[in-house]
Amino acid sequence: MLVKTAQKFAADIMIECAGHRVNAKSMLGVLTLGAGHGTKVTVTANGADAAGVISAIQELFACDFHQASPLTVMASAETVPPLVGVGRPDPGRNPAAAMAAASCGV
């Protein structure tokens, strides 16, 4: 999501983590940072739309990259009845299928 957002802008955008600086438009570069959740990074941008890209990236970080929290996903899974039909195993007839369906969040 970070790389796709950065690629929408013409500005040169760099992201730095623990002294390692990469192009924010490069998926491979961003992955090499190894920055996990809660890691502090510094984003810099140069160009006509630099302020816009900084705002867009700040928004991504502020809303946790638009990810649903585990609690939201769990609540959604509990309120939706399991689907059984074409192409899906019937958990009632096959205990192994029931275990597989449960582990997939069906």
Secondary structure, 3 states (H helix, E strand, C coil): CHHHHHHCCCCEEEEEECCEEEECCCHHHHHHHCCCCCCCCEEEEECCCHHHHHHHHHHHHHCHHHCCCHHHHHHHHHHCCCCCCCCCCCCCCCHHHHHHHHHCCC
